[in-house]
Amino acid sequence: MHHISKEEYTKSLESARLVQFGLLPKIRHLNRVIPDSFILFEPKDVVSGDFYWVGKSNELDYVVVGDCTGHGISGALISVLR
């Protein structure tokens, strides 16, 4: 069994945080779809089980908010990618 050090664990969490924030829409994209809007995203921990997405298709605006709490970090990220 491989035991990871606290430093390895911290680096892993930071990598997951970067992946998560890379997947989330930027505020400029949100403002193109919904002008004068904002995002309040305050994860309790380094990586959150929550995510959001915005888009526009066929003259309709879409906003999706998801909560993957309880699935762990990898489960939350996989849920966002699906």
C-alpha angles and dihedrals in degrees: 000000000000115000114205120216124238088252092054090047092050091049090050092052091048090051090051090050091053091050091049095050090045090057096048118090116256120244091248090060091048090050091052090056098035112019118213093021132130141197124232105192114162111163114206090220136020092281124032130213088216127090141170137201135188131194147153127226133162092356091306126117118219129200120181124187120183136185119202097171114154097032097089127237098297092046091051093051093046090051090054092050094052 
